[in-house]
């Protein structure tokens, strides 16, 4: 986290903005900040702060790690219609983007650290060629060299990053207000009070499960006449009166699903690993969580955006939560009137095919 998103990515983006704004004049800083402010971000994305100029004319990129993750991943959609075909500066940025995705991957195979090390070497050589001596290699950029060994010893890098520790640290700091003596005692007492409050249940609602409080569902009860045929076919139930909840959103294992989000479902054609389904409605019937989705056609992969261009089809599909290809959601972003999906946290085997 500190090495990549609060160090390397920030330094590289500063160099790239110098090239795109001052040298290539593709857009202005004011235009970029306007897009940063007005872009529609999803709930899982942290809106970046505006980018300012220092007294020496350089770009000052002051972002948190989560803001930087969003900014790096969405930058191809935030910088307007920039001509990047056969642009070595943009190719270098795409390599950094691949490194970020590799670092956030949940899946690591035996040969992946070697591939990761090769990608880091290509990236550093390209950066030095393009931006040195104005932008030198920083110590945090050197630390990238050690990440493949760290991956070999401890597995996926995201499993031992500091993101959750930083989040907990922010919470603990909020426990201490105007405390000038014995801060550890105050933190310990208030943290235990916080845990006790969340673990407490009334005697009539006693629960032995302190790790997961259950799924969160928000919606209205209604008759499912409009969805009768699809639900009956999906659940193989007789033609009865269907009554359930149409959900505004559901949160399952910490992941929020709501209409407008995109899920990965088992493919209708064997040539694809999965299909994208745009959630139109979320239905809950007798404990079953059902997604009514519109299948999205994958038109092609845009390397310059590192995203898949998709378009809605007329194919509607009912999907049970338990039968999803994988749990989690992705989001649709627009550029020049087209719809794109940025696939987060690729497996290495997927990333290797992109470059």
Phi and psi in degrees as GROMACS dihedral restraints (atoms count N, CA, C in turn):
[ dihedral_restraints ]
;  ai    aj    ak    al  type     phi  dphi    fc
    3     4     5     6     1   -67.3    20    10
    4     5     6     7     1   -36.9    20    10
    6     7     8     9     1   -69.8    20    10
    7     8     9    10     1   -49.1    20    10
    9    10    11    12     1   -87.4    20    10
   10    11    12    13     1   -60.6    20    10
   12    13    14    15     1   -82.6    20    10
   13    14    15    16     1   -31.4    20    10
   15    16    17    18     1   -98.1    20    10
   16    17    18    19     1     4.2    20    10
   18    19    20    21     1  -130.1    20    10
   19    20    21    22     1   -77.8    20    10
   21    22    23    24     1   -62.7    20    10
   22    23    24    25     1   -49.6    20    10
   24    25    26    27     1   -62.5    20    10
   25    26    27    28     1   -41.6    20    10
   27    28    29    30     1   -64.2    20    10
   28    29    30    31     1   -43.4    20    10
   30    31    32    33     1   -64.6    20    10
   31    32    33    34     1   -42.4    20    10
   33    34    35    36     1   -68.3    20    10
   34    35    36    37     1   -41.5    20    10
   36    37    38    39     1   -64.8    20    10
   37    38    39    40     1   -33.3    20    10
   39    40    41    42     1   -62.3    20    10
   40    41    42    43     1   -43.2    20    10
   42    43    44    45     1   -67.6    20    10
   43    44    45    46     1   -40.5    20    10
   45    46    47    48     1   -66.3    20    10
   46    47    48    49     1   -37.8    20    10
   48    49    50    51     1   -66.1    20    10
   49    50    51    52     1   -36.8    20    10
   51    52    53    54     1   -57.2    20    10
   52    53    54    55     1   -41.5    20    10
   54    55    56    57     1   -72.4    20    10
   55    56    57    58     1   -47.0    20    10
   57    58    59    60     1   -73.2    20    10
   58    59    60    61     1   -36.2    20    10
   60    61    62    63     1   -90.1    20    10
   61    62    63    64     1   -47.8    20    10
   63    64    65    66     1   -86.0    20    10
   64    65    66    67     1   -43.7    20    10
   66    67    68    69     1   -86.4    20    10
   67    68    69    70     1   -54.0    20    10
   69    70    71    72     1   -84.2    20    10
   70    71    72    73     1   -22.2    20    10
   72    73    74    75     1    54.2    20    10
   73    74    75    76     1    45.6    20    10
   75    76    77    78     1   -75.8    20    10
   76    77    78    79     1   -30.8    20    10
   78    79    80    81     1  -161.9    20    10
   79    80    81    82     1   174.0    20    10
   81    82    83    84     1  -106.9    20    10
   82    83    84    85     1   164.5    20    10
   84    85    86    87     1   -64.1    20    10
   85    86    87    88     1   -37.0    20    10
   87    88    89    90     1   -63.2    20    10
   88    89    90    91     1   -40.8    20    10
   90    91    92    93     1   -64.1    20    10
   91    92    93    94     1   -41.6    20    10
   93    94    95    96     1   -63.3    20    10
   94    95    96    97     1   -44.6    20    10
   96    97    98    99     1   -66.0    20    10
   97    98    99   100     1   -32.9    20    10
   99   100   101   102     1   -63.8    20    10
  100   101   102   103     1   -43.0    20    10
  102   103   104   105     1   -67.2    20    10
  103   104   105   106     1   -40.3    20    10
  105   106   107   108     1   -59.0    20    10
  106   107   108   109     1   -36.2    20    10
  108   109   110   111     1   -78.5    20    10
  109   110   111   112     1   -35.2    20    10
  111   112   113   114     1  -100.8    20    10
  112   113   114   115     1   -10.4    20    10
  114   115   116   117     1   -63.3    20    10
  115   116   117   118     1   143.9    20    10
  117   118   119   120     1   -87.5    20    10
  118   119   120   121     1   109.7    20    10
  120   121   122   123     1   -97.6    20    10
  121   122   123   124     1   151.6    20    10
  123   124   125   126     1   -82.8    20    10
  124   125   126   127     1   172.3    20    10
  126   127   128   129     1   -65.3    20    10
  127   128   129   130     1   -26.2    20    10
  129   130   131   132     1   -88.2    20    10
  130   131   132   133     1    -0.4    20    10
  132   133   134   135     1  -110.9    20    10
  133   134   135   136     1   138.3    20    10
  135   136   137   138     1   -97.8    20    10
  136   137   138   139     1   122.0    20    10
  138   139   140   141     1   -62.1    20    10
  139   140   141   142     1   123.3    20    10
  141   142   143   144     1   -68.9    20    10
  142   143   144   145     1   154.6    20    10
  144   145   146   147     1   -79.7    20    10
  145   146   147   148     1   158.8    20    10
  147   148   149   150     1   -61.6    20    10
  148   149   150   151     1   151.3    20    10
  150   151   152   153     1   -97.5    20    10
  151   152   153   154     1   131.1    20    10
  153   154   155   156     1  -114.0    20    10
  154   155   156   157     1   171.6    20    10
  156   157   158   159     1  -107.7    20    10
  157   158   159   160     1   138.1    20    10
  159   160   161   162     1   -79.7    20    10
  160   161   162   163     1   174.1    20    10
  162   163   164   165     1   -62.4    20    10
  163   164   165   166     1   -29.1    20    10
  165   166   167   168     1   -85.5    20    10
  166   167   168   169     1     4.2    20    10
  168   169   170   171     1    92.0    20    10
  169   170   171   172     1    -6.1    20    10
  171   172   173   174     1   -79.5    20    10
  172   173   174   175     1   160.4    20    10
  174   175   176   177     1   -87.2    20    10
  175   176   177   178     1   131.7    20    10
  177   178   179   180     1  -103.1    20    10
  178   179   180   181     1   109.3    20    10
  180   181   182   183     1  -107.4    20    10
  181   182   183   184     1    96.0    20    10
  183   184   185   186     1  -108.6    20    10
  184   185   186   187     1    99.7    20    10
  186   187   188   189     1  -133.6    20    10
  187   188   189   190     1   155.5    20    10
  189   190   191   192     1   -77.0    20    10
  190   191   192   193     1   171.5    20    10
  192   193   194   195     1   -62.0    20    10
  193   194   195   196     1   -42.9    20    10
  195   196   197   198     1   -68.4    20    10
  196   197   198   199     1   -37.3    20    10
  198   199   200   201     1   -64.4    20    10
  199   200   201   202     1   -39.3    20    10
  201   202   203   204     1   -68.3    20    10
  202   203   204   205     1   -36.9    20    10
  204   205   206   207     1   -59.1    20    10
  205   206   207   208     1   -44.1    20    10
  207   208   209   210     1   -66.8    20    10
  208   209   210   211     1   -45.0    20    10
  210   211   212   213     1   -63.2    20    10
  211   212   213   214     1   -44.6    20    10
  213   214   215   216     1   -64.0    20    10
  214   215   216   217     1   -44.1    20    10
  216   217   218   219     1   -71.3    20    10
  217   218   219   220     1   -35.5    20    10
  219   220   221   222     1   -96.8    20    10
  220   221   222   223     1    -1.9    20    10
  222   223   224   225     1   -55.3    20    10
  223   224   225   226     1   -39.5    20    10
  225   226   227   228     1   -58.8    20    10
  226   227   228   229     1   -24.1    20    10
  228   229   230   231     1   -94.2    20    10
  229   230   231   232     1   -12.1    20    10
  231   232   233   234     1   -99.5    20    10
  232   233   234   235     1   -13.9    20    10
  234   235   236   237     1   -97.7    20    10
  235   236   237   238     1    14.4    20    10
  237   238   239   240     1    76.9    20    10
  238   239   240   241     1  -164.3    20    10
  240   241   242   243     1   -88.7    20    10
  241   242   243   244     1    74.2    20    10
  243   244   245   246     1   -86.2    20    10
  244   245   246   247     1   135.1    20    10
  246   247   248   249     1   -78.9    20    10
  247   248   249   250     1   111.1    20    10
  249   250   251   252     1  -121.3    20    10
  250   251   252   253     1     8.7    20    10
  252   253   254   255     1   -65.2    20    10
  253   254   255   256     1   127.8    20    10
  255   256   257   258     1    56.5    20    10
  256   257   258   259     1    34.9    20    10
  258   259   260   261     1  -101.5    20    10
  259   260   261   262     1   114.8    20    10
  261   262   263   264     1   -64.9    20    10
  262   263   264   265     1   -31.6    20    10
  264   265   266   267     1   -64.8    20    10
  265   266   267   268     1   -41.4    20    10
  267   268   269   270     1   -71.2    20    10
  268   269   270   271     1   -37.0    20    10
  270   271   272   273     1   -61.8    20    10
  271   272   273   274     1   -38.4    20    10
  273   274   275   276     1   -64.4    20    10
  274   275   276   277     1   -38.8    20    10
  276   277   278   279     1   -65.8    20    10
  277   278   279   280     1   -37.5    20    10
  279   280   281   282     1   -64.8    20    10
  280   281   282   283     1   -33.8    20    10
  282   283   284   285     1   -64.8    20    10
  283   284   285   286     1   -42.5    20    10
  285   286   287   288     1   -60.7    20    10
  286   287   288   289     1   -40.1    20    10
  288   289   290   291     1   -61.2    20    10
  289   290   291   292     1   -40.4    20    10
  291   292   293   294     1   -65.5    20    10
  292   293   294   295     1   -39.8    20    10
  294   295   296   297     1   -63.0    20    10
  295   296   297   298     1   -41.1    20    10
  297   298   299   300     1   -62.5    20    10
  298   299   300   301     1   -42.4    20    10
  300   301   302   303     1   -67.3    20    10
  301   302   303   304     1   -37.2    20    10
  303   304   305   306     1   -63.8    20    10
  304   305   306   307     1   -40.3    20    10
  306   307   308   309     1   -67.2    20    10
  307   308   309   310     1   -26.4    20    10
  309   310   311   312     1   -96.1    20    10
  310   311   312   313     1     4.3    20    10
  312   313   314   315     1   -69.4    20    10
  313   314   315   316     1   141.5    20    10
  315   316   317   318     1   -84.2    20    10
  316   317   318   319     1   -17.7    20    10
  318   319   320   321     1  -118.0    20    10
  319   320   321   322     1   127.2    20    10
  321   322   323   324     1  -132.5    20    10
  322   323   324   325     1   128.0    20    10
  324   325   326   327     1  -102.4    20    10
  325   326   327   328     1   173.2    20    10
  327   328   329   330     1   -61.9    20    10
  328   329   330   331     1   -35.8    20    10
  330   331   332   333     1   -88.1    20    10
  331   332   333   334     1    -6.1    20    10
  333   334   335   336     1   -66.5    20    10
  334   335   336   337     1   -39.5    20    10
  336   337   338   339     1   -58.1    20    10
  337   338   339   340     1   -35.6    20    10
  339   340   341   342     1   -64.8    20    10
  340   341   342   343     1   -43.9    20    10
  342   343   344   345     1   -63.9    20    10
  343   344   345   346     1   -40.5    20    10
  345   346   347   348     1   -63.1    20    10
  346   347   348   349     1   -42.7    20    10
  348   349   350   351     1   -61.9    20    10
  349   350   351   352     1   -39.8    20    10
  351   352   353   354     1   -63.5    20    10
  352   353   354   355     1   -41.4    20    10
  354   355   356   357     1   -64.4    20    10
  355   356   357   358     1   -39.8    20    10
  357   358   359   360     1   -63.1    20    10
  358   359   360   361     1   -41.8    20    10
  360   361   362   363     1   -62.4    20    10
  361   362   363   364     1   -45.7    20    10
  363   364   365   366     1   -62.2    20    10
  364   365   366   367     1   -41.0    20    10
  366   367   368   369     1   -64.1    20    10
  367   368   369   370     1   -48.2    20    10
  369   370   371   372     1   -64.7    20    10
  370   371   372   373     1   -40.9    20    10
  372   373   374   375     1   -63.4    20    10
  373   374   375   376     1   -41.5    20    10
  375   376   377   378     1   -66.3    20    10
  376   377   378   379     1   -41.5    20    10
  378   379   380   381     1   -63.3    20    10
  379   380   381   382     1   -44.6    20    10
  381   382   383   384     1   -62.7    20    10
  382   383   384   385     1   -41.6    20    10
  384   385   386   387     1   -63.5    20    10
  385   386   387   388     1   -39.0    20    10
  387   388   389   390     1   -86.5    20    10
  388   389   390   391     1   -35.6    20    10
  390   391   392   393     1  -118.8    20    10
  391   392   393   394     1   -12.1    20    10
  393   394   395   396     1   -77.4    20    10
  394   395   396   397     1   143.0    20    10
  396   397   398   399     1   -94.8    20    10
  397   398   399   400     1    -2.6    20    10
  399   400   401   402     1   -60.4    20    10
  400   401   402   403     1   -40.6    20    10
  402   403   404   405     1  -121.4    20    10
  403   404   405   406     1   108.5    20    10
  405   406   407   408     1   -87.6    20    10
  406   407   408   409     1   169.3    20    10
  408   409   410   411     1   -75.2    20    10
  409   410   411   412     1   123.2    20    10
  411   412   413   414     1   -89.1    20    10
  412   413   414   415     1   164.3    20    10
  414   415   416   417     1   -56.2    20    10
  415   416   417   418     1   -37.6    20    10
  417   418   419   420     1   -68.0    20    10
  418   419   420   421     1   -30.3    20    10
  420   421   422   423     1   -68.1    20    10
  421   422   423   424     1   -34.7    20    10
  423   424   425   426     1   -65.9    20    10
  424   425   426   427     1   -34.0    20    10
  426   427   428   429     1   -61.9    20    10
  427   428   429   430     1   -23.4    20    10
  429   430   431   432     1   -57.8    20    10
  430   431   432   433     1   -30.5    20    10
  432   433   434   435     1   -62.1    20    10
  433   434   435   436     1   -29.1    20    10
  435   436   437   438     1   -88.9    20    10
  436   437   438   439     1    -9.6    20    10
  438   439   440   441     1   -65.7    20    10
  439   440   441   442     1   -37.0    20    10
  441   442   443   444     1   -58.8    20    10
  442   443   444   445     1   -40.7    20    10
  444   445   446   447     1   -66.1    20    10
  445   446   447   448     1   -40.2    20    10
  447   448   449   450     1   -61.5    20    10
  448   449   450   451     1   -38.9    20    10
  450   451   452   453     1   -65.5    20    10
  451   452   453   454     1   -39.2    20    10
  453   454   455   456     1   -63.5    20    10
  454   455   456   457     1   -40.4    20    10
  456   457   458   459     1   -77.9    20    10
  457   458   459   460     1   -37.9    20    10
  459   460   461   462     1  -121.8    20    10
  460   461   462   463     1    -2.5    20    10
  462   463   464   465     1    91.5    20    10
  463   464   465   466     1  -159.5    20    10
  465   466   467   468     1   -51.2    20    10
  466   467   468   469     1   133.6    20    10
  468   469   470   471     1   -64.0    20    10
  469   470   471   472     1   -32.8    20    10
  471   472   473   474     1   -67.2    20    10
  472   473   474   475     1   -17.2    20    10
  474   475   476   477     1   -79.6    20    10
  475   476   477   478     1    -9.6    20    10
  477   478   479   480     1  -136.5    20    10
  478   479   480   481     1    34.5    20    10
  480   481   482   483     1   -87.2    20    10
  481   482   483   484     1   176.0    20    10
  483   484   485   486     1   -98.4    20    10
  484   485   486   487     1     6.5    20    10
  486   487   488   489     1   -58.6    20    10
  487   488   489   490     1   -47.1    20    10
  489   490   491   492     1   -71.8    20    10
  490   491   492   493     1   -32.4    20    10
  492   493   494   495     1   -65.4    20    10
  493   494   495   496     1   -40.6    20    10
  495   496   497   498     1   -64.6    20    10
  496   497   498   499     1   -38.4    20    10
  498   499   500   501     1   -64.2    20    10
  499   500   501   502     1   -42.9    20    10
  501   502   503   504     1   -66.1    20    10
  502   503   504   505     1   -36.6    20    10
  504   505   506   507     1   -63.0    20    10
  505   506   507   508     1   -40.2    20    10
  507   508   509   510     1   -64.3    20    10
  508   509   510   511     1   -38.1    20    10
  510   511   512   513     1   -65.8    20    10
  511   512   513   514     1   -43.7    20    10
  513   514   515   516     1   -64.3    20    10
  514   515   516   517     1   -38.6    20    10
  516   517   518   519     1   -63.4    20    10
  517   518   519   520     1   -29.4    20    10
  519   520   521   522     1   -72.9    20    10
  520   521   522   523     1   -17.3    20    10
  522   523   524   525     1   -72.2    20    10
  523   524   525   526     1   -25.4    20    10
  525   526   527   528     1  -103.6    20    10
  526   527   528   529     1   111.5    20    10
  528   529   530   531     1  -123.3    20    10
  529   530   531   532     1   118.1    20    10
  531   532   533   534     1    52.4    20    10
  532   533   534   535     1    45.2    20    10
  534   535   536   537     1  -105.3    20    10
  535   536   537   538     1   120.0    20    10
  537   538   539   540     1  -115.4    20    10
  538   539   540   541     1     0.6    20    10
  540   541   542   543     1  -147.2    20    10
  541   542   543   544     1   139.5    20    10
  543   544   545   546     1    53.6    20    10
  544   545   546   547     1    56.7    20    10
  546   547   548   549     1   -60.7    20    10
  547   548   549   550     1   -43.3    20    10
  549   550   551   552     1   -56.8    20    10
  550   551   552   553     1   -38.9    20    10
  552   553   554   555     1   -64.9    20    10
  553   554   555   556     1   -43.5    20    10
  555   556   557   558     1   -62.2    20    10
  556   557   558   559     1   -43.3    20    10
  558   559   560   561     1   -63.1    20    10
  559   560   561   562     1   -45.6    20    10
  561   562   563   564     1   -61.7    20    10
  562   563   564   565     1   -45.8    20    10
  564   565   566   567     1   -65.1    20    10
  565   566   567   568     1   -46.9    20    10
  567   568   569   570     1   -71.2    20    10
  568   569   570   571     1   -31.0    20    10
  570   571   572   573     1   -68.4    20    10
  571   572   573   574     1   -40.8    20    10
  573   574   575   576     1   -66.4    20    10
  574   575   576   577     1   -36.8    20    10
  576   577   578   579     1   -64.8    20    10
  577   578   579   580     1   -39.1    20    10
  579   580   581   582     1   -62.6    20    10
  580   581   582   583     1   -45.8    20    10
  582   583   584   585     1   -65.5    20    10
  583   584   585   586     1   -41.4    20    10
  585   586   587   588     1   -61.4    20    10
  586   587   588   589     1   -39.7    20    10
  588   589   590   591     1   -61.8    20    10
  589   590   591   592     1   -42.6    20    10
  591   592   593   594     1   -77.6    20    10
  592   593   594   595     1   -23.9    20    10
  594   595   596   597     1   -89.4    20    10
  595   596   597   598     1   -14.0    20    10
  597   598   599   600     1   -72.4    20    10
  598   599   600   601     1   135.3    20    10
  600   601   602   603     1  -135.6    20    10
  601   602   603   604     1   143.3    20    10
  603   604   605   606     1   -61.3    20    10
  604   605   606   607     1   155.6    20    10
  606   607   608   609     1   -55.0    20    10
  607   608   609   610     1   -36.9    20    10
  609   610   611   612     1   -76.0    20    10
  610   611   612   613     1   -10.8    20    10
  612   613   614   615     1  -122.6    20    10
  613   614   615   616     1    40.2    20    10
  615   616   617   618     1   -63.4    20    10
  616   617   618   619     1   136.1    20    10
  618   619   620   621     1  -139.4    20    10
  619   620   621   622     1   140.2    20    10
  621   622   623   624     1   -95.0    20    10
  622   623   624   625     1     0.3    20    10
  624   625   626   627     1   -97.0    20    10
  625   626   627   628     1   104.5    20    10
  627   628   629   630     1  -101.5    20    10
  628   629   630   631     1    -1.8    20    10
  630   631   632   633     1   -93.3    20    10
  631   632   633   634     1   -30.6    20    10
  633   634   635   636     1  -140.6    20    10
  634   635   636   637     1   121.8    20    10
  636   637   638   639     1   -82.5    20    10
  637   638   639   640     1    -0.2    20    10
  639   640   641   642     1   102.6    20    10
  640   641   642   643     1   168.1    20    10
  642   643   644   645     1   -71.7    20    10
  643   644   645   646     1   148.5    20    10
  645   646   647   648     1  -106.8    20    10
  646   647   648   649     1   128.2    20    10
  648   649   650   651     1  -128.4    20    10
  649   650   651   652     1   133.3    20    10
  651   652   653   654     1  -132.0    20    10
  652   653   654   655     1   123.9    20    10
  654   655   656   657     1   177.3    20    10
  655   656   657   658     1  -171.2    20    10
  657   658   659   660     1  -121.3    20    10
  658   659   660   661     1   141.6    20    10
  660   661   662   663     1   -75.5    20    10
  661   662   663   664     1   138.3    20    10
  663   664   665   666     1  -161.0    20    10
  664   665   666   667     1   165.9    20    10
  666   667   668   669     1   -78.6    20    10
  667   668   669   670     1   136.5    20    10
  669   670   671   672     1   -98.2    20    10
  670   671   672   673     1    43.6    20    10
  672   673   674   675     1   -61.7    20    10
  673   674   675   676     1   -39.3    20    10
  675   676   677   678     1   -68.6    20    10
  676   677   678   679     1   -26.8    20    10
  678   679   680   681     1  -106.1    20    10
  679   680   681   682     1     9.9    20    10
  681   682   683   684     1   -56.4    20    10
  682   683   684   685     1   -51.8    20    10
  684   685   686   687     1   -61.6    20    10
  685   686   687   688     1   -44.2    20    10
  687   688   689   690     1   -66.0    20    10
  688   689   690   691     1   -41.6    20    10
  690   691   692   693     1   -69.1    20    10
  691   692   693   694     1   -41.5    20    10
  693   694   695   696     1   -61.9    20    10
  694   695   696   697     1   -40.2    20    10
  696   697   698   699     1   -70.0    20    10
  697   698   699   700     1   -38.0    20    10
  699   700   701   702     1   -69.4    20    10
  700   701   702   703     1   -44.4    20    10
  702   703   704   705     1   -95.6    20    10
  703   704   705   706     1    -7.3    20    10
  705   706   707   708     1    55.3    20    10
  706   707   708   709     1    57.2    20    10
  708   709   710   711     1  -117.5    20    10
  709   710   711   712     1   158.0    20    10
  711   712   713   714     1   -69.0    20    10
  712   713   714   715     1   168.3    20    10
  714   715   716   717     1   -77.3    20    10
  715   716   717   718     1    78.7    20    10
  717   718   719   720     1  -106.7    20    10
  718   719   720   721     1   175.3    20    10
  720   721   722   723     1   -75.0    20    10
  721   722   723   724     1   119.5    20    10
  723   724   725   726     1   -95.8    20    10
  724   725   726   727     1   124.1    20    10
  726   727   728   729     1  -134.7    20    10
  727   728   729   730     1   127.1    20    10
  729   730   731   732     1  -159.7    20    10
  730   731   732   733     1  -156.3    20    10
  732   733   734   735     1  -117.8    20    10
  733   734   735   736     1   127.2    20    10
  735   736   737   738     1   -93.3    20    10
  736   737   738   739     1   115.4    20    10
  738   739   740   741     1   -89.3    20    10
  739   740   741   742     1   139.3    20    10
  741   742   743   744     1   -73.6    20    10
  742   743   744   745     1   -35.7    20    10
  744   745   746   747     1  -164.2    20    10
  745   746   747   748     1   160.3    20    10
  747   748   749   750     1  -134.4    20    10
  748   749   750   751     1   144.9    20    10
  750   751   752   753     1  -119.4    20    10
  751   752   753   754     1   115.5    20    10
  753   754   755   756     1  -122.4    20    10
  754   755   756   757     1   120.8    20    10
  756   757   758   759     1    52.3    20    10
  757   758   759   760     1    39.2    20    10
  759   760   761   762     1    82.9    20    10
  760   761   762   763     1    -2.1    20    10
  762   763   764   765     1  -104.6    20    10
  763   764   765   766     1   127.2    20    10
  765   766   767   768     1   -91.8    20    10
  766   767   768   769     1   131.5    20    10
  768   769   770   771     1  -118.4    20    10
  769   770   771   772     1   132.8    20    10
  771   772   773   774     1  -154.0    20    10
  772   773   774   775     1   158.7    20    10
  774   775   776   777     1   -55.2    20    10
  775   776   777   778     1   137.4    20    10
  777   778   779   780     1   101.4    20    10
  778   779   780   781     1   -19.2    20    10
  780   781   782   783     1   -82.9    20    10
  781   782   783   784     1   164.0    20    10
  783   784   785   786     1  -117.5    20    10
  784   785   786   787     1   134.2    20    10
  786   787   788   789     1  -118.2    20    10
  787   788   789   790     1   160.2    20    10
  789   790   791   792     1   -99.7    20    10
  790   791   792   793     1   124.6    20    10
  792   793   794   795     1  -122.7    20    10
  793   794   795   796     1   162.9    20    10
  795   796   797   798     1   -62.0    20    10
  796   797   798   799     1   140.4    20    10
  798   799   800   801     1   -72.9    20    10
  799   800   801   802     1   151.6    20    10
  801   802   803   804     1   -86.8    20    10
  802   803   804   805     1   -20.7    20    10
  804   805   806   807     1  -119.4    20    10
  805   806   807   808     1   137.5    20    10
  807   808   809   810     1   -68.4    20    10
  808   809   810   811     1   -10.7    20    10
  810   811   812   813     1   -75.3    20    10
  811   812   813   814     1   -14.1    20    10
  813   814   815   816     1  -112.4    20    10
  814   815   816   817     1   149.6    20    10
  816   817   818   819     1   -70.2    20    10
  817   818   819   820     1   -37.2    20    10
  819   820   821   822     1  -159.7    20    10
  820   821   822   823     1   165.9    20    10
  822   823   824   825     1  -108.6    20    10
  823   824   825   826     1   153.1    20    10
  825   826   827   828     1   -92.2    20    10
  826   827   828   829     1   133.2    20    10
  828   829   830   831     1  -122.9    20    10
  829   830   831   832     1   121.6    20    10
  831   832   833   834     1   -82.0    20    10
  832   833   834   835     1   120.6    20    10
  834   835   836   837     1   -70.9    20    10
  835   836   837   838     1   118.5    20    10
  837   838   839   840     1   -95.2    20    10
  838   839   840   841     1   -34.5    20    10
  840   841   842   843     1  -156.8    20    10
  841   842   843   844     1   152.0    20    10
  843   844   845   846     1  -120.3    20    10
  844   845   846   847     1   121.7    20    10
  846   847   848   849     1  -116.7    20    10
  847   848   849   850     1   143.0    20    10
  849   850   851   852     1  -124.2    20    10
  850   851   852   853     1   117.0    20    10
  852   853   854   855     1  -133.3    20    10
  853   854   855   856     1   115.7    20    10
  855   856   857   858     1    50.5    20    10
  856   857   858   859     1    45.4    20    10
  858   859   860   861     1    85.0    20    10
  859   860   861   862     1   -11.5    20    10
  861   862   863   864     1   -85.1    20    10
  862   863   864   865     1   131.1    20    10
  864   865   866   867     1   -99.7    20    10
  865   866   867   868     1   117.7    20    10
  867   868   869   870     1  -119.0    20    10
  868   869   870   871     1   130.1    20    10
  870   871   872   873     1  -103.0    20    10
  871   872   873   874     1   124.6    20    10
  873   874   875   876     1   -92.8    20    10
  874   875   876   877     1   115.1    20    10
  876   877   878   879     1  -124.6    20    10
  877   878   879   880     1   152.4    20    10
  879   880   881   882     1  -102.9    20    10
  880   881   882   883     1   123.6    20    10
  882   883   884   885     1   -69.3    20    10
  883   884   885   886     1   133.4    20    10
  885   886   887   888     1  -101.2    20    10
  886   887   888   889     1   130.9    20    10
  888   889   890   891     1   -84.1    20    10
  889   890   891   892     1   129.2    20    10
  891   892   893   894     1   -83.8    20    10
  892   893   894   895     1   112.1    20    10
  894   895   896   897     1   -82.1    20    10
  895   896   897   898     1   -49.8    20    10
  897   898   899   900     1  -170.6    20    10
  898   899   900   901     1   167.5    20    10
  900   901   902   903     1   -99.4    20    10
  901   902   903   904     1   128.9    20    10
  903   904   905   906     1   -99.5    20    10
  904   905   906   907     1   109.2    20    10
  906   907   908   909     1   -64.4    20    10
  907   908   909   910     1   -37.3    20    10
  909   910   911   912     1   -66.7    20    10
  910   911   912   913     1   -23.0    20    10
  912   913   914   915     1  -104.1    20    10
  913   914   915   916     1   -13.5    20    10
  915   916   917   918     1    54.7    20    10
  916   917   918   919     1    46.9    20    10
  918   919   920   921     1  -149.5    20    10
  919   920   921   922     1   157.9    20    10
  921   922   923   924     1   -96.2    20    10
  922   923   924   925     1   130.2    20    10
  924   925   926   927     1   -83.5    20    10
  925   926   927   928     1   130.7    20    10
  927   928   929   930     1  -130.0    20    10
  928   929   930   931     1   162.9    20    10
  930   931   932   933     1  -146.4    20    10
  931   932   933   934     1   143.7    20    10
  933   934   935   936     1   -67.0    20    10
  934   935   936   937     1   148.1    20    10
  936   937   938   939     1  -113.2    20    10
  937   938   939   940     1   179.5    20    10
  939   940   941   942     1   -93.3    20    10
  940   941   942   943     1     7.3    20    10
  942   943   944   945     1   -86.2    20    10
  943   944   945   946     1   118.0    20    10
  945   946   947   948     1  -108.2    20    10
  946   947   948   949     1   137.7    20    10
  948   949   950   951     1  -138.1    20    10
  949   950   951   952     1   136.8    20    10
  951   952   953   954     1   -93.8    20    10
  952   953   954   955     1   130.1    20    10
  954   955   956   957     1  -131.5    20    10
  955   956   957   958     1   131.4    20    10
  957   958   959   960     1   -80.0    20    10
  958   959   960   961     1   145.5    20    10
  960   961   962   963     1   -57.4    20    10
  961   962   963   964     1   -40.5    20    10
  963   964   965   966     1   -69.1    20    10
  964   965   966   967     1   -14.2    20    10
  966   967   968   969     1  -104.7    20    10
  967   968   969   970     1    12.1    20    10
  969   970   971   972     1   -63.1    20    10
  970   971   972   973     1   148.9    20    10
  972   973   974   975     1   -61.3    20    10
  973   974   975   976     1   -44.2    20    10
  975   976   977   978     1  -155.7    20    10
  976   977   978   979     1   152.0    20    10
  978   979   980   981     1   -82.0    20    10
  979   980   981   982     1   150.3    20    10
  981   982   983   984     1   121.0    20    10
  982   983   984   985     1   166.5    20    10
  984   985   986   987     1  -129.3    20    10
  985   986   987   988     1   157.1    20    10
  987   988   989   990     1  -126.9    20    10
  988   989   990   991     1   171.7    20    10
  990   991   992   993     1  -130.0    20    10
  991   992   993   994     1   153.3    20    10
  993   994   995   996     1   -92.0    20    10
  994   995   996   997     1   133.7    20    10
  996   997   998   999     1  -122.6    20    10
  997   998   999  1000     1   149.8    20    10
  999  1000  1001  1002     1  -112.4    20    10
 1000  1001  1002  1003     1   147.7    20    10
 1002  1003  1004  1005     1  -154.5    20    10
 1003  1004  1005  1006     1   122.0    20    10
 1005  1006  1007  1008     1    55.9    20    10
 1006  1007  1008  1009     1    36.4    20    10
 1008  1009  1010  1011     1    82.5    20    10
 1009  1010  1011  1012     1    -4.5    20    10
 1011  1012  1013  1014     1   -99.0    20    10
 1012  1013  1014  1015     1   156.9    20    10
 1014  1015  1016  1017     1  -102.7    20    10
 1015  1016  1017  1018     1   135.5    20    10
 1017  1018  1019  1020     1  -134.1    20    10
 1018  1019  1020  1021     1   149.3    20    10
 1020  1021  1022  1023     1  -119.0    20    10
 1021  1022  1023  1024     1   125.3    20    10
 1023  1024  1025  1026     1   -94.0    20    10
 1024  1025  1026  1027     1   111.0    20    10
 1026  1027  1028  1029     1   -80.2    20    10
 1027  1028  1029  1030     1   117.5    20    10
 1029  1030  1031  1032     1   -90.1    20    10
 1030  1031  1032  1033     1   149.5    20    10
 1032  1033  1034  1035     1    55.0    20    10
 1033  1034  1035  1036     1    57.0    20    10
 1035  1036  1037  1038     1   -58.5    20    10
 1036  1037  1038  1039     1   155.4    20    10
 1038  1039  1040  1041     1   -76.2    20    10
 1039  1040  1041  1042     1   156.4    20    10
 1041  1042  1043  1044     1   -58.0    20    10
 1042  1043  1044  1045     1   -39.5    20    10
 1044  1045  1046  1047     1   -63.7    20    10
 1045  1046  1047  1048     1   -29.9    20    10
 1047  1048  1049  1050     1   -73.8    20    10
 1048  1049  1050  1051     1   -44.4    20    10
 1050  1051  1052  1053     1   -63.8    20    10
 1051  1052  1053  1054     1   -37.1    20    10
 1053  1054  1055  1056     1   -64.1    20    10
 1054  1055  1056  1057     1   -24.7    20    10
 1056  1057  1058  1059     1   -80.3    20    10
 1057  1058  1059  1060     1   -13.5    20    10
 1059  1060  1061  1062     1   -88.1    20    10
 1060  1061  1062  1063     1   -15.4    20    10
